[in-house]
Amino acid sequence: MIANTIHTNTFTDPINTLKVWKEALHHIQIHAKVLGTNSEVLEFIADKFERAESAGYEKEDLAALIKIFR
């Protein structure tokens, strides 16, 4: 599904937006902090969500993350 979205360049009208994914990740980060779990990977991913949001992709599909790497 993600690969097809990237291949067809159809990032708009997603089921869940990058903003929703970012918010979900934030909740996971909170739980990791409470549990004392290493959250380096979560922080790395959160940084990519921030970059995508700053670039104006927050209303697009998760696959739009690829755009910040192009």
C-alpha positions as CSV (number, residue, x, y, z in Angstrom):
1,M,0.0,0.0,0.0
2,I,2.7,2.5,0.9
3,A,4.8,1.5,-2.1
4,N,1.8,1.8,-4.4
5,T,1.0,5.3,-3.0
6,I,4.6,6.4,-3.7
7,H,4.6,4.7,-7.1
8,T,1.4,6.4,-8.2
9,N,2.1,9.7,-6.4
10,T,-1.3,9.7,-4.7
11,F,-0.5,11.1,-1.3
12,T,-3.7,13.1,-0.8
13,D,-7.0,11.8,0.6
14,P,-5.4,9.2,3.0
15,I,-7.2,7.1,5.5
16,N,-4.9,8.5,8.2
17,T,-2.8,11.6,7.8
18,L,0.8,12.2,8.8
19,K,-0.6,14.4,11.5
20,V,-2.5,11.4,13.0
21,W,0.5,9.2,12.8
22,K,2.6,11.9,14.5
23,E,0.1,12.1,17.3
24,A,0.1,8.4,17.8
25,L,3.8,8.3,17.9
26,H,3.8,11.0,20.5
27,H,1.6,8.8,22.8
28,I,4.1,5.9,22.2
29,Q,6.9,8.2,23.2
30,I,5.1,9.1,26.4
31,H,4.7,5.4,27.3
32,A,8.3,4.7,26.5
33,K,9.4,7.5,28.8
34,V,7.2,6.3,31.6
35,L,8.6,2.7,31.2
36,G,12.1,4.0,30.9
37,T,12.5,2.4,27.5
38,N,15.2,3.5,25.1
39,S,13.4,5.9,22.7
40,E,16.2,6.8,20.2
41,V,14.3,5.2,17.3
42,L,11.1,6.9,18.3
43,E,12.9,10.3,18.5
44,F,14.4,9.7,15.0
45,I,11.0,8.9,13.5
46,A,9.4,11.9,15.4
47,D,12.1,14.2,13.8
48,K,11.1,12.9,10.3
49,F,7.4,13.7,11.1
50,E,8.4,17.2,12.2
51,R,10.3,17.7,9.0
52,A,7.3,16.5,6.9
53,E,4.9,18.7,8.8
54,S,7.2,21.7,8.4
55,A,7.2,20.9,4.6
56,G,3.4,21.0,4.6
57,Y,2.7,17.3,4.3
58,E,0.7,16.9,7.5
59,K,-2.6,16.3,5.7
60,E,-1.1,13.7,3.3
61,D,-0.6,9.9,3.6
62,L,2.2,8.4,5.7
63,A,4.0,7.5,2.4
64,A,4.5,11.3,2.0
65,L,7.5,10.9,4.3
66,I,9.4,9.8,1.3
67,K,9.2,13.4,0.0
68,I,11.5,14.7,2.7
69,F,14.2,12.3,1.5
70,R,14.0,13.3,-2.1
